[in-house]
Amino acid sequence: MLSVEFKSGNVYQYYDVPLNVFEQMKTAPSKGQFLALSIKGAFRYARA
């Protein structure tokens, strides 16, 4: 599970995110852009 905390303080949990996707996000120049293009819509999520 990947937990993402936004500047607003909201936390979302993305399920079944593979380790390689997490590693790519860590090294991405823009975490927000990576999240929008590679994670949102591709993985189930819930607001924590």
C-alpha positions, 0 to 999 in steps of 0.5 A, a space after each residue: 500500500 502506498 500512502 500519500 499525504 497532500 499539502 492540504 493534509 488529506 491522506 490517500 492510500 493506494 492499494 497494490 502499488 508494486 515496489 518498482 512503481 513506488 521506487 519510480 515515484 521516489 526518483 521522479 522530478 515531480 511527485 504530483 505529476 507522477 502520481 497523476 499520470 502513473 497511479 491515479 486511475 490505475 490503482 484502487 484507493 481510499 481516503 484515510 
